[in-house]
Amino acid sequence: MSARRRGSLRLRLAVTALLLPLAALLGVAPAHAADTDVDGVTYELADPADATLGAIAVGYTEADNADHPHLTIADQVTIDGQDVPVTSVGFQAFRAVGLESVEMPQTLTSIETSAFAHNRLTSVDLPAALTSIGSYAFTRNDLTGLDLGHLSGLTHVAISAFSANEIATLSLPDSLTTIEAGAFWFNELTEVVIPGGVTVIEEEAFATNSLSEVTIPASVTELGAAVFAENPQLRTVVFAGPAPLAGTDPFSGPQEQSEVTVEFPWRYGAEQAGEGGFPSPTWFGHRTVPVIEVVTVDPTGVVPMPAPFSLALDQVTDGGPAATVPADVLPDPVHPEREFAGWSADDAATPGGPTPWAPGDLLFGDTTLTALWALPPASLASIEVRASATTVDEGETVTLTAEGFDDEGVSLGDVTAETVFTSDVATDEVDADQVTFPTASDHTITGTHASGVSDAVVIEVIPAATGPQPTEPTVEPATPGVPEGPPTATTGTLAETGTDGHLLVAMVTLVSLGSLVVLLAQRGMRRSLR
């Protein structure tokens, strides 16, 4: 036996010496009723006055069991002519009898104090109906594994019930609420999952094992002294809830100081949770590190997101303890109908609400990461080419535009910058979206989008205006001896003024007629005076 085991064994023996006399007083006293022996096992009625409570196995005679060191406990026995189920193994019934294996009936509901203590059992298959396992029930055997997970009615593991074995694997039932002192002390456990319903773990319950990391569920409100003492490999203890009541160091014994780091939820830090929080930087002398919870969310509910995970705020920054998300934790999610546009982070330690976030950015508190999605650009199905004018004169310029549409005719907006324009008239001058027309005719302008779809518009270019041209006046040669005067009706237009000749003739005629009227009038007046 190693020095480690010898030292722990002395402690166990001292505790046993104190508790066993008391257990004997509290144990099941012989009922002094009728009993029966089957294959070396003595059975009695649990209550002589009520046979419905079943029978108890109370003793063992090794010589009367032909299969020793294998033991089979009967599921039913006949006592006083009554067939009754075996429901219990009594106080010290098989203590130190050299058993190497035992087969228990499914009718069994309780195993009392020291019932199988000090044997050589390497495994035990406990019936599902079992609801009570007494103190020291299996202490000092050679158990290498223990499955209690199926015992849905078990709420307590009693004092030293499985101490001083070689248990390396352990499963506990969800119904468990209390793990009493030394329950799994002095074994070979390398890991343990404590159920979420456990509220009390008493002193040295898991002491003297080989645990390297332990998680304490949020349900635990009380931790005894040295619960995890003498676990030389223990480096990390993770608390899922607020600090439980603990009078003394749960991780070290009186003669040791383990190098445990206590990780606790950020929201239960001293500043966040007050009385329920963990102090910083130490708790019972152990370094404390706040841990944040990171939750990922897809607001569309379509893409599976990683399960919530924890990050230790183990980076020292100007903004306080911080953490970064490992690169392999958050792969780029893929949506069947949208394009991934990154993440937003709602960090409980950072006021102001969600902000854009990318892997590598620091987190300071519990955080919700929300996937951001963008609708992919709609597929361009057609374009419509328009011109600033469809009828222009020679030499004028028009401006072209192109609008895109999807296959449902919904506008995708202006796509002019992605469209190349060409003309069917070689002399037209095309400059991006501007076209100048040097010649008159109908011109077809075609716009072709980068996607290959196209459309055309016809521009009517009319010739420049020509109109009637002015003519030079006809000048007759001068008649000899006749002085030149105003033009006559035959001259057409005035040489200098360009006045129309017909109009001038009319005016001269009117003046002549007026003069004739005046002359006739004067003659009339003279006759009358005579």
Secondary structure as the mmCIF struct_conf table of DSSP 4:
data_model
#
loop_
_struct_conf.conf_type_id
_struct_conf.id
_struct_conf.beg_label_comp_id
_struct_conf.beg_label_asym_id
_struct_conf.beg_label_seq_id
_struct_conf.end_label_comp_id
_struct_conf.end_label_asym_id
_struct_conf.end_label_seq_id
HELX_RH_AL_P HELX_RH_AL_P1 ALA A 3 LEU A 26
BEND BEND1 GLY A 27 GLY A 27
BEND BEND2 ALA A 33 ALA A 33
STRN STRN1 ASP A 35 VAL A 38
TURN_TY1_P TURN_TY1_P1 ASP A 39 GLY A 40
STRN STRN2 VAL A 41 LEU A 45
BEND BEND3 ALA A 46 ASP A 47
TURN_TY1_P TURN_TY1_P2 PRO A 48 ALA A 49
HELX_RH_3T_P HELX_RH_3T_P1 ALA A 51 LEU A 53
STRN STRN3 ALA A 55 TYR A 60
HELX_RH_3T_P HELX_RH_3T_P2 GLU A 62 ASP A 64
TURN_TY1_P TURN_TY1_P3 ALA A 66 PRO A 69
STRN STRN4 HIS A 70 THR A 72
BEND BEND4 ASP A 75 ASP A 75
STRN STRN5 GLN A 76 ILE A 79
TURN_TY1_P TURN_TY1_P4 ASP A 80 GLY A 81
STRN STRN6 GLN A 82 VAL A 89
TURN_TY1_P TURN_TY1_P5 PHE A 91 ALA A 96
BEND BEND5 VAL A 97 VAL A 97
BEND BEND6 GLU A 100 GLU A 100
STRN STRN7 SER A 101 GLU A 103
TURN_TY1_P TURN_TY1_P6 GLN A 106 THR A 107
STRN STRN8 SER A 110 ILE A 111
TURN_TY1_P TURN_TY1_P7 THR A 113 PHE A 116
BEND BEND7 HIS A 118 ASN A 119
BEND BEND8 THR A 122 THR A 122
TURN_TY1_P TURN_TY1_P8 ALA A 128 ALA A 129
STRN STRN9 SER A 132 ILE A 133
TURN_TY1_P TURN_TY1_P9 SER A 135 PHE A 138
BEND BEND9 ARG A 140 ASN A 141
STRN STRN10 GLY A 145 ASP A 147
TURN_TY1_P TURN_TY1_P10 GLY A 149 HIS A 150
TURN_TY1_P TURN_TY1_P11 SER A 152 GLY A 153
STRN STRN11 HIS A 156 VAL A 157
TURN_TY1_P TURN_TY1_P12 ILE A 159 PHE A 162
BEND BEND10 ALA A 164 ASN A 165
STRN STRN12 THR A 169 SER A 171
TURN_TY1_P TURN_TY1_P13 ASP A 174 SER A 175
STRN STRN13 THR A 178 ILE A 179
TURN_TY1_P TURN_TY1_P14 ALA A 181 PHE A 184
BEND BEND11 PHE A 186 ASN A 187
BEND BEND12 THR A 190 THR A 190
TURN_TY1_P TURN_TY1_P15 GLY A 196 GLY A 197
STRN STRN14 VAL A 200 ILE A 201
TURN_TY1_P TURN_TY1_P16 GLU A 203 PHE A 206
BEND BEND13 THR A 208 ASN A 209
BEND BEND14 SER A 212 SER A 212
STRN STRN15 GLU A 213 ILE A 216
TURN_TY1_P TURN_TY1_P17 ALA A 218 SER A 219
STRN STRN16 GLU A 222 LEU A 223
TURN_TY1_P TURN_TY1_P18 ALA A 225 PHE A 228
BEND BEND15 GLU A 230 GLU A 230
TURN_TY1_P TURN_TY1_P19 PRO A 232 GLN A 233
STRN STRN17 THR A 236 PHE A 239
BEND BEND16 ALA A 240 PRO A 242
HELX_LH_PP_P HELX_LH_PP_P1 ALA A 243 PRO A 244
STRN STRN18 LEU A 245 LEU A 245
BEND BEND17 GLY A 247 THR A 248
BEND BEND18 PRO A 250 PHE A 251
TURN_TY1_P TURN_TY1_P20 PRO A 254 GLN A 255
HELX_LH_PP_P HELX_LH_PP_P2 VAL A 260 VAL A 260
STRN STRN19 THR A 261 PRO A 265
HELX_RH_3T_P HELX_RH_3T_P3 TRP A 266 TYR A 268
STRN STRN20 GLY A 269 GLY A 269
HELX_RH_AL_P HELX_RH_AL_P2 ALA A 270 ALA A 273
HELX_RH_3T_P HELX_RH_3T_P4 GLY A 274 GLY A 276
BEND BEND19 GLY A 277 GLY A 277
STRN STRN21 PHE A 278 PHE A 278
HELX_LH_PP_P HELX_LH_PP_P3 PRO A 279 PRO A 279
BEND BEND20 SER A 280 PRO A 281
STRN STRN22 THR A 282 TRP A 283
TURN_TY1_P TURN_TY1_P21 PHE A 284 GLY A 285
STRN STRN23 HIS A 286 VAL A 297
TURN_TY1_P TURN_TY1_P22 PRO A 299 THR A 300
BEND BEND21 GLY A 301 GLY A 301
BEND BEND22 VAL A 303 VAL A 303
HELX_LH_PP_P HELX_LH_PP_P4 PRO A 306 PRO A 308
STRN STRN24 PHE A 309 ALA A 312
STRN STRN25 GLN A 315 THR A 317
TURN_TY1_P TURN_TY1_P23 ASP A 318 GLY A 319
STRN STRN26 GLY A 320 ALA A 322
STRN STRN27 ALA A 323 ALA A 323
TURN_TY1_P TURN_TY1_P24 ALA A 327 VAL A 329
BEND BEND23 LEU A 330 LEU A 330
HELX_LH_PP_P HELX_LH_PP_P5 PRO A 331 PRO A 333
BEND BEND24 PRO A 336 ARG A 338
STRN STRN28 GLU A 339 ASP A 347
TURN_TY1_P TURN_TY1_P25 ALA A 348 ALA A 349
BEND BEND25 THR A 350 THR A 350
TURN_TY1_P TURN_TY1_P26 PRO A 351 GLY A 352
BEND BEND26 GLY A 353 GLY A 353
STRN STRN29 THR A 355 TRP A 357
TURN_TY1_P TURN_TY1_P27 PRO A 359 GLY A 360
STRN STRN30 LEU A 363 LEU A 363
BEND BEND27 GLY A 365 GLY A 365
STRN STRN31 THR A 367 ALA A 374
HELX_LH_PP_P HELX_LH_PP_P6 LEU A 375 LEU A 380
STRN STRN32 SER A 382 ALA A 387
BEND BEND28 SER A 388 SER A 388
BEND BEND29 THR A 390 THR A 390
STRN STRN33 THR A 391 ASP A 393
TURN_TY1_P TURN_TY1_P28 GLU A 394 GLY A 395
STRN STRN34 THR A 397 PHE A 405
TURN_TY1_P TURN_TY1_P29 ASP A 407 GLU A 408
BEND BEND30 GLY A 409 GLY A 409
STRN STRN35 SER A 411 ASP A 414
HELX_RH_3T_P HELX_RH_3T_P5 THR A 416 GLU A 418
STRN STRN36 THR A 419 SER A 423
BEND BEND31 ASP A 424 VAL A 425
TURN_TY1_P TURN_TY1_P30 ALA A 426 THR A 427
STRN STRN37 GLU A 429 ASP A 431
TURN_TY1_P TURN_TY1_P31 ALA A 432 ASP A 433
STRN STRN38 GLN A 434 THR A 436
BEND BEND32 THR A 439 THR A 439
STRN STRN39 SER A 441 HIS A 449
TURN_TY1_P TURN_TY1_P32 ALA A 450 SER A 451
BEND BEND33 GLY A 452 GLY A 452
STRN STRN40 SER A 454 ILE A 462
HELX_LH_PP_P HELX_LH_PP_P7 PRO A 463 ALA A 465
HELX_LH_PP_P HELX_LH_PP_P8 PRO A 468 PRO A 470
HELX_LH_PP_P HELX_LH_PP_P9 GLU A 472 THR A 474
HELX_LH_PP_P HELX_LH_PP_P10 GLU A 476 THR A 479
TURN_TY1_P TURN_TY1_P33 PRO A 480 GLY A 481
BEND BEND34 VAL A 482 VAL A 482
BEND BEND35 PRO A 486 PRO A 486
TURN_TY1_P TURN_TY1_P34 ALA A 489 THR A 490
BEND BEND36 THR A 491 THR A 491
STRN STRN41 THR A 493 THR A 493
TURN_TY1_P TURN_TY1_P35 ALA A 495 THR A 497
STRN STRN42 ASP A 500 ASP A 500
HELX_RH_AL_P HELX_RH_AL_P3 GLY A 501 LEU A 529
#
